Amino acid sequence: MNIVAHRGASVRAPENTTPAFELAWKEGADAIEGDFRVTKDGHIICMHDQTTGRVAGVSLDVHESTLSELKSLDPSAGFPGFYGKVYISTIDEVFQIVPGNRKIFVEIKDDERVFPGFFDEVERSGLEYHQIIVISYNSNVIRIVKSAFPRLKAFLIVKFQKNNPSEFVPSCDRVLKTMAEIKADGLSCYKANIDRALVTKITESGYEFHVWTVDEPKLAAQFLEWGAESVTTNVPGYLRKQLEKLF
């Protein structure tokens, strides 16, 4: 059972911040997941949206702002009941709080502009390669990662739709073809529209299957029974306790 904390323990602390990640470790998460973008002056920061307004109350475009400008914001501004100053973290600061027996899923929200800076950060982090998993919707990002750092695992993110009960969009065959071309290690999928047959097809093709964002214990248990390697959740502590009752 591998539980990944979605943007940290993001129900109880401001998403993508050090407090959320540290709380995830305390709650027993096996890994954290964070979103990363590049600033105007070339730093990689932890931020889901292209702009900061939703989490900080002040809207700056990450690509148009310096690290110093972004560090002046409080990304917990809209989080009810959270007290104390919180800062936007760099990828280096997040890497520093990953314990030796835990992992981090790095979702690269940007395109190729994140390179080569991301590789420099990986080398400086002191983390083992197996502790860092790259995930992205951008197939070329995954291709570049696997070409430059084949020992890093990298998963393509897909959000399947369904035209009818048996027709996935994109099709599973198309996704498998793309994964083979970019040398992806696995697939990271949103929880909706997934069935056992799709999971089986992915895993029997030699790829890992991971699912997000699942907060419901019975649904998480179902995905694990189908063969999911991990479940990403906003409530890592709660989900672990409930799953331990089910297994």
Summary of the structure (lengths in Angstrom):
residues: 247
radius of gyration: 17.7
end to end distance: 9.5
largest distance: 50.1
contacts: 817
relative contact order: 0.14
helix: 37%
strand: 23%
